[in-house]
Amino acid sequence: MKPVLILLLLAGLAGTAGAADFTLTSPTVEPNGTLGTSQVFNGFGCTGGNVSPALAWQNPPAGTRSFALTAYDPDAPTGSGWWHWVVYNIPATVSALPENAGRVDGSGLPAGAQQGRTDYGVAGFGGACPPVGDKPHRYRFTLHALKTDRLDVPADASAALIGFMISGQRLGSVTLQATYGR
């Protein structure tokens, strides 16, 4: 199956008009591949670079006024998954984030973009770190095209609250998934 088709199926967009053109790619992460050590957390018993992958997108839905990006592990043994990265208020004129854009201080993000608090307790990218012996976990990088210029959320908002706000403003989304296990 071609990577673009896989991305569309994961995002649930295959039947949506015009959605076939909305894509999310990465020179760092292969669709359905394995995350490299650069994208692994450095802590909690994991040793990695804790570097967010480079991501690029094209052909968002008509009417897109901003983007949000989430990185989520649905397999974390928490009962609610694990939020690894939340970026919102990405201007509609932006079509890529460079590798390591998810630094805690936000200095790698485009002007106006903000990072929400992850399940590691801080803003910024937090890499993969599944428990030893678990089956490989899935890591879903999802780009959301939004119909608003910005999400107004408190600076210390949880990933769940930001996700709720994203859901209310989403025009479309596309997902790039990879796995990692220890």
Secondary structure, DSSP 8 states (H G I E B T S, - for coil): --HHHHHHHHHT-TTSTTGGG-EEE-SSS-TTSB--GGGB-SBTTB-S------EEEE---TT--EEEEEEEETTSTTTT-EEEEEEEEEETT--EE-TTTT-TT-TTS-TT-EE-B-TTSSBS---B---TTS--EEEEEEEEEESSS-----TT--HHHHHHHHHHHEEEEEEEEEEE--
